Amino acid sequence: MTHRDAVSLLDHSALRGFTRMPMPLPGHPPLHWADLGCGAGTFTVALADYLPAGSTIDAIDLTPGIKKQTTPAGIHIQPMAADFTLPNPALNRLDGILMANSLHYVNDKPAFLKTLHAALKPGGLLALVEYDTDTPVARWVPFPVSFTTATRLLTPPHWQTPQKGNTHPSAFGRSRLYAAFAIRK
């Protein structure tokens, strides 16, 4: 997926409104996000396009494929080598969490989503990118989460009802990718 495709997939009023994009207002306070299962960092860098200057994204993966950097817009990307499914004291009082093609590696989603809920500030945003299917693919998508399933998992009173964002064809041709956004209550 290209940077442009990733930015387009994330483009939604929930993210734009949350971060006051397309252009953050001068003086908007920096935000602290985590990208769980960042991989090569395609979605990490796409997310940076939506954050105000001075914001930080912790890019977490077993072997992050992105280097420590500050983007031209002043977003600090901090790679962390860690298993995002294990407790991490660094994940605390976050403004947002991005999980792009990573929630499908988590078997016990209800327990994991409780952990994410605790890591977010009230009003924090969870942004998901997943395949819109519940049919597993052994190695690549062992525990899929369609938008219907995500909506069932992210329920009040802990979350506002998730909003479905843009979709994109999968390179694997099995189902479309979708973006979804849920606000922590």
Phi and psi restraints in degrees (value plus and minus 20) as a CYANA .aco file:
   2 THR   PHI    -102.4   -62.4
   2 THR   PSI     145.4   185.4
   3 HIS   PHI     -78.1   -38.1
   3 HIS   PSI     -64.3   -24.3
   4 ARG   PHI     -81.6   -41.6
   4 ARG   PSI     -61.8   -21.8
   5 ASP   PHI     -82.7   -42.7
   5 ASP   PSI     -62.7   -22.7
   6 ALA   PHI     -85.4   -45.4
   6 ALA   PSI     -62.7   -22.7
   7 VAL   PHI     -81.2   -41.2
   7 VAL   PSI     -63.5   -23.5
   8 SER   PHI     -83.6   -43.6
   8 SER   PSI     -60.8   -20.8
   9 LEU   PHI     -85.3   -45.3
   9 LEU   PSI     -57.2   -17.2
  10 LEU   PHI     -99.0   -59.0
  10 LEU   PSI     -34.5     5.5
  11 ASP   PHI     -87.2   -47.2
  11 ASP   PSI      88.4   128.4
  12 HIS   PHI    -176.2  -136.2
  12 HIS   PSI     130.2   170.2
  13 SER   PHI     -80.2   -40.2
  13 SER   PSI     -50.5   -10.5
  14 ALA   PHI     -81.9   -41.9
  14 ALA   PSI     -63.8   -23.8
  15 LEU   PHI     -96.2   -56.2
  15 LEU   PSI     -64.3   -24.3
  16 ARG   PHI     -82.6   -42.6
  16 ARG   PSI     -63.1   -23.1
  17 GLY   PHI     -88.1   -48.1
  17 GLY   PSI     -58.6   -18.6
  18 PHE   PHI     -84.4   -44.4
  18 PHE   PSI     -60.0   -20.0
  19 THR   PHI    -121.9   -81.9
  19 THR   PSI     -17.4    22.6
  20 ARG   PHI      40.3    80.3
  20 ARG   PSI      23.5    63.5
  21 MET   PHI    -115.8   -75.8
  21 MET   PSI     146.9   186.9
  22 PRO   PHI     -95.9   -55.9
  22 PRO   PSI     -43.9    -3.9
  23 MET   PHI    -141.9  -101.9
  23 MET   PSI      93.0   133.0
  24 PRO   PHI     -78.3   -38.3
  24 PRO   PSI     121.7   161.7
  25 LEU   PHI     -86.9   -46.9
  25 LEU   PSI     120.9   160.9
  26 PRO   PHI     -76.1   -36.1
  26 PRO   PSI     117.2   157.2
  27 GLY   PHI      64.7   104.7
  27 GLY   PSI     -20.1    19.9
  28 HIS   PHI     -83.6   -43.6
  28 HIS   PSI     112.2   152.2
  29 PRO   PHI     -83.3   -43.3
  29 PRO   PSI     125.4   165.4
  30 PRO   PHI     -81.3   -41.3
  30 PRO   PSI     131.8   171.8
  31 LEU   PHI    -133.9   -93.9
  31 LEU   PSI     135.4   175.4
  32 HIS   PHI    -138.5   -98.5
  32 HIS   PSI      96.5   136.5
  33 TRP   PHI    -139.9   -99.9
  33 TRP   PSI     141.1   181.1
  34 ALA   PHI    -147.2  -107.2
  34 ALA   PSI     117.9   157.9
  35 ASP   PHI    -128.4   -88.4
  35 ASP   PSI      85.4   125.4
  36 LEU   PHI    -109.7   -69.7
  36 LEU   PSI     100.0   140.0
  37 GLY   PHI      58.4    98.4
  37 GLY   PSI      28.9    68.9
  38 CYS   PHI     -87.2   -47.2
  38 CYS   PSI     -41.6    -1.6
  39 GLY   PHI      36.7    76.7
  39 GLY   PSI    -150.5  -110.5
  40 ALA   PHI     -95.1   -55.1
  40 ALA   PSI     -32.0     8.0
  41 GLY   PHI      75.7   115.7
  41 GLY   PSI      -9.5    30.5
  42 THR   PHI     -77.1   -37.1
  42 THR   PSI     -68.4   -28.4
  43 PHE   PHI     -98.1   -58.1
  43 PHE   PSI     -45.7    -5.7
  44 THR   PHI     -80.0   -40.0
  44 THR   PSI     -69.9   -29.9
  45 VAL   PHI     -87.9   -47.9
  45 VAL   PSI     -55.8   -15.8
  46 ALA   PHI     -84.1   -44.1
  46 ALA   PSI     -62.8   -22.8
  47 LEU   PHI     -80.1   -40.1
  47 LEU   PSI     -58.4   -18.4
  48 ALA   PHI     -77.0   -37.0
  48 ALA   PSI     -48.6    -8.6
  49 ASP   PHI     -84.2   -44.2
  49 ASP   PSI     -38.2     1.8
  50 TYR   PHI    -122.7   -82.7
  50 TYR   PSI     -25.5    14.5
  51 LEU   PHI    -121.0   -81.0
  51 LEU   PSI     130.6   170.6
  52 PRO   PHI     -92.3   -52.3
  52 PRO   PSI     134.3   174.3
  53 ALA   PHI     -72.7   -32.7
  53 ALA   PSI     122.4   162.4
  54 GLY   PHI      69.4   109.4
  54 GLY   PSI     -27.4    12.6
  55 SER   PHI     -89.7   -49.7
  55 SER   PSI     141.0   181.0
  56 THR   PHI    -146.6  -106.6
  56 THR   PSI     118.9   158.9
  57 ILE   PHI    -141.2  -101.2
  57 ILE   PSI      98.7   138.7
  58 ASP   PHI    -104.2   -64.2
  58 ASP   PSI      92.8   132.8
  59 ALA   PHI    -115.2   -75.2
  59 ALA   PSI      83.2   123.2
  60 ILE   PHI    -129.4   -89.4
  60 ILE   PSI     108.6   148.6
  61 ASP   PHI    -182.0  -142.0
  61 ASP   PSI     140.8   180.8
  62 LEU   PHI     -77.1   -37.1
  62 LEU   PSI     -61.8   -21.8
  63 THR   PHI    -157.9  -117.9
  63 THR   PSI      65.3   105.3
  64 PRO   PHI     -78.4   -38.4
  64 PRO   PSI     113.9   153.9
  65 GLY   PHI    -116.3   -76.3
  65 GLY   PSI      -1.0    39.0
  66 ILE   PHI    -143.6  -103.6
  66 ILE   PSI     126.1   166.1
  67 LYS   PHI    -114.9   -74.9
  67 LYS   PSI     136.8   176.8
  68 LYS   PHI     -80.3   -40.3
  68 LYS   PSI     111.4   151.4
  69 GLN   PHI    -181.9  -141.9
  69 GLN   PSI     144.1   184.1
  70 THR   PHI    -139.7   -99.7
  70 THR   PSI     103.3   143.3
  71 THR   PHI     -90.2   -50.2
  71 THR   PSI     143.9   183.9
  72 PRO   PHI     -77.1   -37.1
  72 PRO   PSI     -45.3    -5.3
  73 ALA   PHI    -105.1   -65.1
  73 ALA   PSI     -18.4    21.6
  74 GLY   PHI      66.7   106.7
  74 GLY   PSI       4.7    44.7
  75 ILE   PHI    -115.9   -75.9
  75 ILE   PSI     109.7   149.7
  76 HIS   PHI    -112.5   -72.5
  76 HIS   PSI     101.4   141.4
  77 ILE   PHI    -127.7   -87.7
  77 ILE   PSI     100.6   140.6
  78 GLN   PHI    -136.0   -96.0
  78 GLN   PSI      81.5   121.5
  79 PRO   PHI     -89.5   -49.5
  79 PRO   PSI     124.7   164.7
  80 MET   PHI    -155.9  -115.9
  80 MET   PSI     104.7   144.7
  81 ALA   PHI    -104.5   -64.5
  81 ALA   PSI      87.9   127.9
  82 ALA   PHI    -184.2  -144.2
  82 ALA   PSI     138.9   178.9
  83 ASP   PHI    -105.2   -65.2
  83 ASP   PSI      91.6   131.6
  84 PHE   PHI     -87.0   -47.0
  84 PHE   PSI     -33.9     6.1
  85 THR   PHI    -103.2   -63.2
  85 THR   PSI     -30.0    10.0
  86 LEU   PHI    -116.9   -76.9
  86 LEU   PSI     132.7   172.7
  87 PRO   PHI     -74.6   -34.6
  87 PRO   PSI     119.1   159.1
  88 ASN   PHI    -160.6  -120.6
  88 ASN   PSI      91.2   131.2
  89 PRO   PHI     -81.0   -41.0
  89 PRO   PSI     -39.7     0.3
  90 ALA   PHI     -90.0   -50.0
  90 ALA   PSI     -40.8    -0.8
  91 LEU   PHI    -109.5   -69.5
  91 LEU   PSI      66.6   106.6
  92 ASN   PHI    -171.0  -131.0
  92 ASN   PSI     112.5   152.5
  93 ARG   PHI      36.5    76.5
  93 ARG   PSI      24.6    64.6
  94 LEU   PHI    -101.4   -61.4
  94 LEU   PSI     128.6   168.6
  95 ASP   PHI     -99.8   -59.8
  95 ASP   PSI     -48.2    -8.2
  96 GLY   PHI    -182.0  -142.0
  96 GLY   PSI     136.9   176.9
  97 ILE   PHI    -152.2  -112.2
  97 ILE   PSI     111.3   151.3
  98 LEU   PHI    -129.7   -89.7
  98 LEU   PSI     112.4   152.4
  99 MET   PHI    -149.9  -109.9
  99 MET   PSI      79.0   119.0
 100 ALA   PHI    -125.9   -85.9
 100 ALA   PSI      91.8   131.8
 101 ASN   PHI      37.8    77.8
 101 ASN   PSI      21.1    61.1
 102 SER   PHI    -153.3  -113.3
 102 SER   PSI     -47.0    -7.0
 103 LEU   PHI     -82.7   -42.7
 103 LEU   PSI     -45.3    -5.3
 104 HIS   PHI     -92.1   -52.1
 104 HIS   PSI     -21.1    18.9
 105 TYR   PHI    -115.1   -75.1
 105 TYR   PSI     -24.1    15.9
 106 VAL   PHI    -118.2   -78.2
 106 VAL   PSI     101.2   141.2
 107 ASN   PHI     -97.6   -57.6
 107 ASN   PSI     -70.9   -30.9
 108 ASP   PHI    -112.1   -72.1
 108 ASP   PSI      58.3    98.3
 109 LYS   PHI     -84.2   -44.2
 109 LYS   PSI     -62.2   -22.2
 110 PRO   PHI     -76.9   -36.9
 110 PRO   PSI     -65.1   -25.1
 111 ALA   PHI     -86.0   -46.0
 111 ALA   PSI     -61.7   -21.7
 112 PHE   PHI     -85.1   -45.1
 112 PHE   PSI     -60.2   -20.2
 113 LEU   PHI     -86.8   -46.8
 113 LEU   PSI     -48.5    -8.5
 114 LYS   PHI     -84.7   -44.7
 114 LYS   PSI     -59.2   -19.2
 115 THR   PHI     -83.7   -43.7
 115 THR   PSI     -63.8   -23.8
 116 LEU   PHI     -83.8   -43.8
 116 LEU   PSI     -61.7   -21.7
 117 HIS   PHI     -77.8   -37.8
 117 HIS   PSI     -64.5   -24.5
 118 ALA   PHI     -87.3   -47.3
 118 ALA   PSI     -48.8    -8.8
 119 ALA   PHI     -98.1   -58.1
 119 ALA   PSI     -41.9    -1.9
 120 LEU   PHI    -110.2   -70.2
 120 LEU   PSI     126.8   166.8
 121 LYS   PHI     -88.4   -48.4
 121 LYS   PSI     134.5   174.5
 122 PRO   PHI     -75.8   -35.8
 122 PRO   PSI     112.9   152.9
 123 GLY   PHI      67.5   107.5
 123 GLY   PSI     -22.0    18.0
 124 GLY   PHI     -88.6   -48.6
 124 GLY   PSI     137.6   177.6
 125 LEU   PHI    -130.6   -90.6
 125 LEU   PSI     112.0   152.0
 126 LEU   PHI    -124.2   -84.2
 126 LEU   PSI     101.4   141.4
 127 ALA   PHI    -132.5   -92.5
 127 ALA   PSI     103.1   143.1
 128 LEU   PHI    -134.0   -94.0
 128 LEU   PSI     124.3   164.3
 129 VAL   PHI    -148.8  -108.8
 129 VAL   PSI     101.2   141.2
 130 GLU   PHI    -166.7  -126.7
 130 GLU   PSI     149.5   189.5
 131 TYR   PHI    -101.6   -61.6
 131 TYR   PSI     114.6   154.6
 132 ASP   PHI    -104.1   -64.1
 132 ASP   PSI      48.2    88.2
 133 THR   PHI    -172.9  -132.9
 133 THR   PSI     137.5   177.5
 134 ASP   PHI    -135.7   -95.7
 134 ASP   PSI      -6.6    33.4
 135 THR   PHI    -115.4   -75.4
 135 THR   PSI      97.0   137.0
 136 PRO   PHI     -87.7   -47.7
 136 PRO   PSI     130.4   170.4
 137 VAL   PHI    -142.6  -102.6
 137 VAL   PSI      90.0   130.0
 138 ALA   PHI     -58.7   -18.7
 138 ALA   PSI     -77.2   -37.2
 139 ARG   PHI    -105.3   -65.3
 139 ARG   PSI     -59.5   -19.5
 140 TRP   PHI    -114.1   -74.1
 140 TRP   PSI     -53.5   -13.5
 141 VAL   PHI    -158.0  -118.0
 141 VAL   PSI      51.8    91.8
 142 PRO   PHI     -88.4   -48.4
 142 PRO   PSI     -52.2   -12.2
 143 PHE   PHI    -152.2  -112.2
 143 PHE   PSI      52.6    92.6
 144 PRO   PHI     -83.4   -43.4
 144 PRO   PSI     139.1   179.1
 145 VAL   PHI    -160.9  -120.9
 145 VAL   PSI      76.5   116.5
 146 SER   PHI     -86.6   -46.6
 146 SER   PSI     148.1   188.1
 147 PHE   PHI     -82.4   -42.4
 147 PHE   PSI     -57.0   -17.0
 148 THR   PHI     -80.9   -40.9
 148 THR   PSI     -63.4   -23.4
 149 THR   PHI     -87.6   -47.6
 149 THR   PSI     -62.3   -22.3
 150 ALA   PHI     -79.7   -39.7
 150 ALA   PSI     -61.0   -21.0
 151 THR   PHI     -83.6   -43.6
 151 THR   PSI     -58.2   -18.2
 152 ARG   PHI     -88.0   -48.0
 152 ARG   PSI     -55.0   -15.0
 153 LEU   PHI     -98.6   -58.6
 153 LEU   PSI     -55.4   -15.4
 154 LEU   PHI    -117.7   -77.7
 154 LEU   PSI      61.9   101.9
 155 THR   PHI    -135.8   -95.8
 155 THR   PSI     135.9   175.9
 156 PRO   PHI     -80.5   -40.5
 156 PRO   PSI     131.8   171.8
 157 PRO   PHI    -110.7   -70.7
 157 PRO   PSI     -20.0    20.0
 158 HIS   PHI    -104.1   -64.1
 158 HIS   PSI     -48.7    -8.7
 159 TRP   PHI    -152.6  -112.6
 159 TRP   PSI     128.1   168.1
 160 GLN   PHI     -92.7   -52.7
 160 GLN   PSI     132.1   172.1
 161 THR   PHI     -74.2   -34.2
 161 THR   PSI     108.3   148.3
 162 PRO   PHI     -81.8   -41.8
 162 PRO   PSI     127.6   167.6
 163 GLN   PHI    -127.8   -87.8
 163 GLN   PSI     113.4   153.4
 164 LYS   PHI    -104.1   -64.1
 164 LYS   PSI     113.8   153.8
 165 GLY   PHI    -121.2   -81.2
 165 GLY   PSI    -165.1  -125.1
 166 ASN   PHI     -92.0   -52.0
 166 ASN   PSI     143.1   183.1
 167 THR   PHI    -144.3  -104.3
 167 THR   PSI     143.7   183.7
 168 HIS   PHI    -170.2  -130.2
 168 HIS   PSI     121.4   161.4
 169 PRO   PHI     -81.1   -41.1
 169 PRO   PSI     122.0   162.0
 170 SER   PHI     -98.1   -58.1
 170 SER   PSI     121.7   161.7
 171 ALA   PHI     -86.0   -46.0
 171 ALA   PSI     -40.6    -0.6
 172 PHE   PHI    -110.9   -70.9
 172 PHE   PSI     -28.9    11.1
 173 GLY   PHI      54.1    94.1
 173 GLY   PSI     -15.3    24.7
 174 ARG   PHI    -104.9   -64.9
 174 ARG   PSI     -58.3   -18.3
 175 SER   PHI    -180.6  -140.6
 175 SER   PSI     149.9   189.9
 176 ARG   PHI    -105.7   -65.7
 176 ARG   PSI     130.0   170.0
 177 LEU   PHI    -101.0   -61.0
 177 LEU   PSI     126.3   166.3
 178 TYR   PHI    -151.2  -111.2
 178 TYR   PSI     136.2   176.2
 179 ALA   PHI    -130.2   -90.2
 179 ALA   PSI     122.8   162.8
 180 ALA   PHI    -158.9  -118.9
 180 ALA   PSI     131.1   171.1
 181 PHE   PHI    -155.4  -115.4
 181 PHE   PSI     107.9   147.9
 182 ALA   PHI    -152.0  -112.0
 182 ALA   PSI     116.2   156.2
 183 ILE   PHI    -119.8   -79.8
 183 ILE   PSI     112.2   152.2
 184 ARG   PHI     -92.8   -52.8
 184 ARG   PSI     112.0   152.0
